[in-house]
């Protein structure tokens, strides 16, 4: 780690100490020592890139730029690196702190790239939906149709869905409910879509626009693999191993709020006093421009974690709860991302997360952009401002106000180099 980073870390440590149990006079003496040290060593570090945000976009960018001989400083306001990929280690289990992440892609270049950092395991996403005491396989496939109607052949399933779609025949869907019925019929909508979607959005399906569900994948084969991609898995050892590998040899700082630093950029102790040719910004685009046109809206989630004294709580990583009466949308059992078959029983404990979808307000983590007409128009105003920024690169979910899976993020950054 470079000298400047040491200097700023020391100053922040002293500041924190002043708020704790150290006597104020002693704290001032310590601060004076470091202040004198900093003033006598005012070498300004020179970087090619200041990367704001240590999530996947920022980490991949830093890795590739460093390989080309560029100097990067990555900062993040959280106390750890990795963005939403970060995992807590609990009872020997990697817990996906910000929600489950499964890497999937059909792009071999992307797959080979992430596997050059850390080997990925064989995890296959095959969730189940619980509705009023019955289990249904997801995505909608022949197993689902057999569980729902007792049909056994693709022709029988097609006929059943066609019959149920007839109530929307000749009608243009005006809301999400009508859109879903027009695609898969009423039974699937009522049992597997309605309650889950209303919990996700906090609104009745009849009040949601039809464009939210543009299509619903239906497979007339017995296949519970959620993704159609050629490759999928989770890093062996967890996502922290992937991030650590990407940022190896890169200067990083945590607990650094870019916007607080920007407010005090004239201070000799500001991180922004170092010289940067360009900024890579992965945070909220409206915040970058001080909410000039107003604030973009999001949905967010809340997690309720529990350690259980059983080796295997639900038998798979994800179960969706699709009835409205159950307040959470799904339960994640984290050990199944990295333990398979009999290995699941080796750890006598397990960790589950109940996930609740909630309305986002300031101070909460912004998860899902609400890409309706109002927010898209607002985003376009901010996006127009970015065209005037010759020294700032905007990228990622928050900067582009767009939901991303992980592989497209990696593919996008790879295309820049």
Buried (B, 14 or more C-beta within 10 A) or exposed (E): EEEBBEBBBBBBEBEEBBEEEEEEEEBEEBBEEBBEEBEEEEEEBEBBBBBBBBBBBBBBBBBBBBEEEBBBBBBBBBEBBBBBBBBBEBBEBBBBBBBBBBBBBEBEEBBEBBBEBBEBBEBBBBBBBBBEEEEBBBBBBBBBBBBBBEBEEBEBBBEBBEEBBEEBEEEEBEBBBBBBBBBBBBBBBBBBBBBBBBBBBEEBBEEBEBEBBEEBEBBBEBBBBBBEBEBBBBBBBBBBBBBBBBBEEBBBBBEBBBEEBBEEEEEEBBBBBBEBEBBBBBBBBBBBBEEEBEEBBBBBBEBEBEEBEEBBBBEBBBBBBBBEEBEBBBBBBBBBBBBEEEEBEEBEBBBBBBBBBEEBEEEBEBBBBBBEEEBBEBBEEBBEBBEEBEEBBBBBBBBBBEEBBBBBBBBBBBEEE
